[in-house]
Amino acid sequence: MWVATVPQQPAGPVPTIFTARPNPKLVCRYLPKPKSFRFGAFGIRLRLNKYKVSAVKKQLPELETQKPDSEKLRVGQEKGEGFDLGWLPAFPHVFIASMSNFLFGYHIGVMNGPIVSIARELGFEGNSILEGLVVSIFIVGAFLGSIGCGFIVDKLGCRRTFQIATIPLILGALISAQAHSLDEVILGRFLVGLGIGVDTVLVPIYISEIAPTKYRGSLGALCQIGTCLGIISSLFLGIPSESDPHWWKTMLYIASIPGFILALGMQFAVDSPRWLCKVGRLNDAKAVIKNVWGASEVEKAIEEFQSVIKNDGSDLDSSWLELLQEPNSRVAFIGGSLFVLQQFAGINGVLYFSSLTFQDVGITSSALASLLIGVTNFAGALCALYLIDKQGRQKLLIGSYLGMAVSMFLVVCAISFPIDEQLSDNLSILGTVM
């Protein structure tokens, strides 16, 4: 026989007790007694918990607050749920910006195969100087465009600057496609270079200010991936130019399409939160940081931006000569040497004139051989994307430059010691691809 005891009056809320050490009697006085069951003479009692967690959740739905997507992804990552997707909110904006690098790569390779057809149609076939001018004149425009980029960005922000830069990109591609003389194709290539110069400076800045710190290296590698994909696309589209002498016009018309996509996509992209903070649009900057980085990063990021902006004019008395003094001289020398040595390695000449080079060594399908170079370049960019945040920049730089040294050694061996003609050709191709 058992008897159940049930509390007669419900207990009220527990008041706040201000004491250094909690008094168990006072606390237990206000807690509701659980149901107890006594089993006969053995005196065994079974207590059942009256309150369930599910009931509490149902009674307190208002305590749950909405979180942005980036914050949910971050919390899920901390709990070990699924994959690391903290980069996802920033990816669409970075992807649109990388379209500029796709255009850069496309215009690097667009003249690789069709230059012979262009020279024949426009009347400068066999003139290597004019052929080189048509191929590389857009680099001169890129130099001028990069100089004036900073002023435009400070005034209009990244989004509007991207959209303005698409104007010469689109016009230059259309003028080059409709060219009937050497002057017209040079003008079109020069206009393309102006837009490319602005974008090549702007894209790394935009990505570094949009991407979360943890994923900045990986998302920044999309610049090089976009360039590689542009090179591959132009080299692949250049294959029909070996049989169709007018195919180069179609290739240049296609070059205008990414410009329209970039202009339209930037209309929906976010602006740099640092620039928004600089021009006084704090609410917009906070909204961008909350949606892209997460709500927990808002206050910290705003404080950092304001601190940098406040001290922006503190180094007005500095001069360029300070780069030659310690501790700046070593960093400036290493950084500058990396850029110079990379250019002297000859990769630009390979990408611009690989089809002519492969023709000279007797390769039947020079366009396919050039495409192999583009694919190899893309594979290297994928390796950088995967390793840059895991292995660091220094190891990748050392490894890549060692690989370049080995490839140049193979080319030199093939040229200097032609023991076997077929072997020399194979070594030359292997070294060029590497």
Solvent accessible surface area in square Angstrom, and as a share of the most:
residue,aa,sasa,rsa
1,M,208,0.93
2,W,141,0.49
3,V,77,0.44
4,A,47,0.36
5,T,81,0.47
6,V,90,0.52
7,P,58,0.37
8,Q,159,0.71
9,Q,147,0.65
10,P,123,0.77
11,A,53,0.41
12,G,50,0.48
13,P,126,0.79
14,V,79,0.46
15,P,64,0.40
16,T,105,0.61
17,I,63,0.32
18,F,187,0.78
19,T,72,0.42
20,A,108,0.83
21,R,201,0.73
22,P,103,0.64
23,N,61,0.31
24,P,96,0.61
25,K,168,0.71
26,L,74,0.37
27,V,49,0.28
28,C,85,0.51
29,R,176,0.64
30,Y,72,0.27
31,L,88,0.44
32,P,53,0.33
33,K,151,0.64
34,P,61,0.38
35,K,87,0.37
36,S,22,0.14
37,F,47,0.20
38,R,102,0.37
39,F,94,0.39
40,G,39,0.38
41,A,110,0.85
42,F,175,0.73
43,G,46,0.44
44,I,106,0.54
45,R,136,0.50
46,L,97,0.48
47,R,158,0.58
48,L,88,0.44
49,N,107,0.55
50,K,117,0.50
51,Y,126,0.48
52,K,121,0.51
53,V,109,0.62
54,S,66,0.42
55,A,41,0.32
56,V,73,0.42
57,K,137,0.58
58,K,162,0.69
59,Q,131,0.58
60,L,75,0.37
61,P,80,0.50
62,E,119,0.53
63,L,120,0.60
64,E,138,0.62
65,T,106,0.62
66,Q,169,0.75
67,K,93,0.39
68,P,21,0.13
69,D,100,0.52
70,S,4,0.03
71,E,14,0.06
72,K,105,0.45
73,L,44,0.22
74,R,70,0.26
75,V,33,0.19
76,G,13,0.13
77,Q,56,0.25
78,E,121,0.54
79,K,144,0.61
80,G,63,0.61
81,E,109,0.49
82,G,72,0.69
83,F,177,0.74
84,D,55,0.29
85,L,63,0.31
86,G,11,0.10
87,W,82,0.29
88,L,74,0.37
89,P,24,0.15
90,A,0,0.00
91,F,68,0.29
92,P,70,0.44
93,H,27,0.12
94,V,0,0.00
95,F,104,0.44
96,I,32,0.16
97,A,0,0.00
98,S,10,0.07
99,M,29,0.13
100,S,1,0.00
101,N,14,0.07
102,F,45,0.19
103,L,1,0.00
104,F,45,0.19
105,G,0,0.00
106,Y,4,0.01
107,H,2,0.01
108,I,10,0.05
109,G,1,0.01
110,V,2,0.01
111,M,1,0.00
112,N,1,0.00
113,G,24,0.23
114,P,2,0.01
115,I,0,0.00
116,V,41,0.24
117,S,10,0.06
118,I,0,0.00
119,A,0,0.00
120,R,126,0.46
121,E,73,0.33
122,L,28,0.14
123,G,67,0.65
124,F,13,0.05
125,E,97,0.44
126,G,69,0.66
127,N,62,0.32
128,S,83,0.54
129,I,142,0.72
130,L,45,0.22
131,E,23,0.10
132,G,18,0.18
133,L,70,0.35
134,V,0,0.00
135,V,0,0.00
136,S,40,0.26
137,I,22,0.11
138,F,0,0.00
139,I,71,0.36
140,V,76,0.44
141,G,0,0.00
142,A,15,0.11
143,F,128,0.53
144,L,86,0.43
145,G,8,0.08
146,S,37,0.24
147,I,116,0.59
148,G,34,0.32
149,C,1,0.00
150,G,41,0.39
151,F,143,0.60
152,I,50,0.26
153,V,12,0.07
154,D,71,0.37
155,K,130,0.55
156,L,75,0.37
157,G,0,0.00
158,C,2,0.01
159,R,39,0.14
160,R,96,0.35
161,T,1,0.01
162,F,0,0.00
163,Q,33,0.15
164,I,73,0.37
165,A,4,0.03
166,T,3,0.02
167,I,99,0.50
168,P,27,0.17
169,L,2,0.01
170,I,22,0.11
171,L,90,0.45
172,G,0,0.00
173,A,0,0.00
174,L,58,0.29
175,I,54,0.28
176,S,1,0.00
177,A,1,0.00
178,Q,102,0.45
179,A,1,0.01
180,H,151,0.67
181,S,46,0.29
182,L,36,0.18
183,D,108,0.56
184,E,69,0.31
185,V,0,0.00
186,I,33,0.17
187,L,90,0.45
188,G,0,0.00
189,R,1,0.01
190,F,54,0.23
191,L,38,0.19
192,V,1,0.01
193,G,0,0.00
194,L,50,0.25
195,G,0,0.00
196,I,0,0.00
197,G,1,0.01
198,V,17,0.10
199,D,1,0.01
200,T,45,0.26
201,V,54,0.31
202,L,0,0.00
203,V,0,0.00
204,P,66,0.42
205,I,69,0.35
206,Y,0,0.00
207,I,2,0.01
208,S,43,0.28
209,E,28,0.12
210,I,0,0.00
211,A,0,0.00
212,P,17,0.11
213,T,104,0.60
214,K,119,0.51
215,Y,28,0.11
216,R,80,0.29
217,G,6,0.05
218,S,30,0.19
219,L,8,0.04
220,G,26,0.25
221,A,12,0.09
222,L,27,0.13
223,C,19,0.11
224,Q,84,0.37
225,I,16,0.08
226,G,7,0.07
227,T,13,0.08
228,C,0,0.00
229,L,73,0.36
230,G,0,0.00
231,I,3,0.01
232,I,30,0.15
233,S,33,0.21
234,S,1,0.00
235,L,8,0.04
236,F,120,0.50
237,L,44,0.22
238,G,4,0.04
239,I,47,0.24
240,P,51,0.32
241,S,8,0.05
242,E,93,0.42
243,S,99,0.64
244,D,57,0.29
245,P,65,0.41
246,H,105,0.47
247,W,58,0.20
248,W,2,0.01
249,K,44,0.18
250,T,53,0.31
251,M,1,0.00
252,L,2,0.01
253,Y,89,0.34
254,I,53,0.27
255,A,1,0.01
256,S,8,0.05
257,I,93,0.47
258,P,11,0.07
259,G,1,0.01
260,F,117,0.49
261,I,78,0.39
262,L,0,0.00
263,A,29,0.22
264,L,119,0.59
265,G,13,0.12
266,M,0,0.00
267,Q,91,0.40
268,F,161,0.67
269,A,10,0.08
270,V,34,0.19
271,D,14,0.07
272,S,0,0.00
273,P,1,0.01
274,R,58,0.21
275,W,17,0.06
276,L,4,0.02
277,C,9,0.06
278,K,80,0.34
279,V,67,0.39
280,G,56,0.54
281,R,114,0.41
282,L,65,0.32
283,N,120,0.62
284,D,60,0.31
285,A,0,0.00
286,K,70,0.30
287,A,48,0.37
288,V,16,0.09
289,I,1,0.00
290,K,89,0.38
291,N,83,0.43
292,V,4,0.03
293,W,42,0.15
294,G,0,0.00
295,A,42,0.32
296,S,68,0.44
297,E,62,0.28
298,V,16,0.09
299,E,109,0.49
300,K,124,0.53
301,A,5,0.04
302,I,9,0.05
303,E,115,0.51
304,E,90,0.40
305,F,27,0.11
306,Q,80,0.36
307,S,55,0.36
308,V,91,0.52
309,I,52,0.26
310,K,171,0.72
311,N,84,0.43
312,D,87,0.45
313,G,40,0.38
314,S,91,0.59
315,D,88,0.45
316,L,148,0.74
317,D,147,0.76
318,S,59,0.38
319,S,61,0.39
320,W,214,0.75
321,L,122,0.61
322,E,70,0.32
323,L,78,0.39
324,L,136,0.68
325,Q,107,0.47
326,E,132,0.59
327,P,106,0.67
328,N,61,0.31
329,S,27,0.17
330,R,164,0.60
331,V,105,0.61
332,A,40,0.31
333,F,147,0.61
334,I,77,0.39
335,G,29,0.28
336,G,35,0.34
337,S,29,0.19
338,L,50,0.25
339,F,141,0.59
340,V,78,0.45
341,L,103,0.51
342,Q,79,0.35
343,Q,94,0.42
344,F,168,0.70
345,A,26,0.20
346,G,32,0.30
347,I,62,0.32
348,N,54,0.28
349,G,37,0.36
350,V,39,0.22
351,L,12,0.06
352,Y,19,0.07
353,F,59,0.25
354,S,4,0.03
355,S,4,0.03
356,L,44,0.22
357,T,72,0.42
358,F,6,0.03
359,Q,91,0.40
360,D,124,0.64
361,V,59,0.34
362,G,58,0.56
363,I,41,0.21
364,T,139,0.81
365,S,31,0.20
366,S,2,0.01
367,A,6,0.04
368,L,95,0.47
369,A,16,0.12
370,S,1,0.01
371,L,28,0.14
372,L,90,0.45
373,I,6,0.03
374,G,0,0.00
375,V,70,0.40
376,T,45,0.26
377,N,41,0.21
378,F,46,0.19
379,A,48,0.38
380,G,41,0.39
381,A,4,0.03
382,L,78,0.39
383,C,74,0.44
384,A,34,0.26
385,L,50,0.25
386,Y,139,0.53
387,L,52,0.26
388,I,30,0.15
389,D,65,0.33
390,K,130,0.55
391,Q,86,0.38
392,G,27,0.26
393,R,128,0.47
394,Q,134,0.59
395,K,131,0.56
396,L,45,0.22
397,L,72,0.36
398,I,96,0.49
399,G,41,0.39
400,S,59,0.38
401,Y,55,0.21
402,L,112,0.56
403,G,28,0.26
404,M,54,0.24
405,A,59,0.46
406,V,80,0.46
407,S,5,0.03
408,M,87,0.39
409,F,131,0.54
410,L,35,0.17
411,V,29,0.17
412,V,79,0.46
413,C,31,0.18
414,A,5,0.04
415,I,124,0.63
416,S,63,0.41
417,F,136,0.57
418,P,87,0.55
419,I,156,0.79
420,D,71,0.37
421,E,138,0.62
422,Q,116,0.52
423,L,89,0.44
424,S,12,0.08
425,D,38,0.20
426,N,72,0.37
427,L,45,0.22
428,S,26,0.17
429,I,43,0.22
430,L,88,0.44
431,G,4,0.04
432,T,36,0.21
433,V,25,0.14
434,M,100,0.45
